[in-house]
Amino acid sequence: MAIFSKSNVPQFSVDVYQNEYLPEGAGEVNAIVTVTATGGGTVGTAVSAPHLYSPGQGPSAAVAIMVDSSGSMDYPPTKMRNARDATAAAIDTLRDGVHFAVIGGTHVAKEVYPGGGGLAVADAGTRAQAKQALRSLSAGGGTAIGTWLKLADRLLSSADVAIRHGILLTDGRNEHESPQDLKAALDACAGRFTCDARGVGTDWEVKEVTGIASALLGTADIVADPAGLAADFTQMMETAMGKEVADVSLRLWTPVDTTVKFVKQVAPTVEELTGRRTEAGPRAGDYPLGSWGDESRDYHVCVEVPSANIGQEMLAARISLVIPQPDGSVQNLGAQGLVRAVWTDDMVASTSINPQVAHYTGQAELAQAIQQGLDLRKAGDMDGATAKLGRAVQLASASGNADTAKLLAKVVDVVDAATGTVRLKAKVEEADEMTLETRSTKTVRVKK
């Protein structure tokens, strides 16, 4: 385990969990990589980029809050009021000195505060002005989320700050632009800011909201009852204010004749990173991990190595943490982990699956089983849905994922969790089904 230390940012460490022993002829190596950042509360003036830190306050940051103000936000009228109250609560949670803006989102994006194409700097005065400006936010018009994101990107990039973050709230489907337009906006914003997305009520599309959060390395969730928005927005903003390092990447180096099969985040949620690789020199690639505060996340790395004879061993992959710089150089965070392969004729050693790898393989299968089961249910294939959701119940029970098990029990009647024997409920509340789908990728950590 290696540790990176700097007076004003978290210390990063990397731990690798794997069974490095392979039987003769085998060539697939699996490892769980735990990345941990600790001690970020000690703030001062950054050595590498002094302008990016506010003394005594943490890294400089900019936040754009995008609030759906389309016509559907008036049904019921309490929805718009709750959204305004939640935005006000989020504004109250901003640290002094943080740049911020509020965007009203319909089929076009409009600046609610401060206006003029710029950002305000949070203090008692600007918070009061922003909350006053929220009163003018009324519902009307359509929904084109790509325009909201592009305006957020323009505003956030106007500030020279370390952390850029968006919070996006929608209550409806993205009906006033094509899926291609939304994807183009997400592609343009990826890597420029992170974004948490929330769906309020039950008239929005789960795959749209989770897709936005996934592309922008943020969180997604449902707030079925608009009355819960203020608490959710406050918590989201508190988390955003705790971020201290942006644009961290996991750099994976592999030797000649080695193939990276996949890299995925497996805790706190399942997130596929394989396709996001950017090349970083000979046999190395960077996978984006987003912004970090004091936290720990787990990643599953799988590589294929050329098979070797009994007794041989090799370095299958080297993992480091870097922050790519605009000039093409990188800031190395010093933490490093090694993934090894050792060929043995000891059957006990070579056939045992590392508990961390086994646990997270199950958690990834759990997420997939839920999504496939719900898709089959919507398509009318009740037998297929029952089989997939039964498997999900079995996996949730075996891995101790109690939160997901509770959500599943609102969609199926569990006859026997251990065998995955279930019956589909005849009537399922829409909010319960959407909650299960939205939170299907949330995992429980393996007890180390």
Helices and strands as residue ranges (DSSP letters): E 3-6, E 9-17, E 21-22, E 28-38, G 50-52, E 53-54, E 58-59, E 61-68, G 71-74, H 77-93, E 99-105, E 109-113, E 120-121, H 124-134, H 145-156, E 163-170, H 179-189, E 194-200, H 206-215, E 220-223, G 226-228, H 229-241, E 245-253, E 259-267, E 271-272, G 274-276, E 278-279, E 284-292, E 295-304, E 313-324, E 330-343, H 347-351, H 355-378, H 382-399, H 402-408, E 412-416, E 421-424, H 430-438
